Amino acid sequence: MILTKIKPFSVENMSETQLLVGSLSNDLFRRASLTQRGSTEAAQRFMNEAKRWSVQLQQRDIAEYIKKIANEISDQAGGITIELAETYLMYGILLQNYTLHLDNRN
């Protein structure tokens, strides 16, 4: 059996783009879960953070579908529904997968 050396997934091994996409993913997860629990004020704080990350991502060289997600997040207005929270949960998963498979060269 051959064991390969796997680089740990930590801040030291992440590019700036990976940090931005990962941060947006985490904030969308939090927004979705807090909305589901009825904590709308806390959920709004995480949405404000998500908007901040998405604005920074729009200026990066990233996949087109990630730019679409970032644009949608930055354009989103006030309120949230359970359906929208589920959409953000899905976006968070897509972003997380993108981050895990993104090359460190960005």
Summary of the structure (lengths in Angstrom):
residues: 106
radius of gyration: 14.8
end to end distance: 33.0
largest distance: 54.3
contacts: 285
relative contact order: 0.20
helix: 71%
strand: 0%
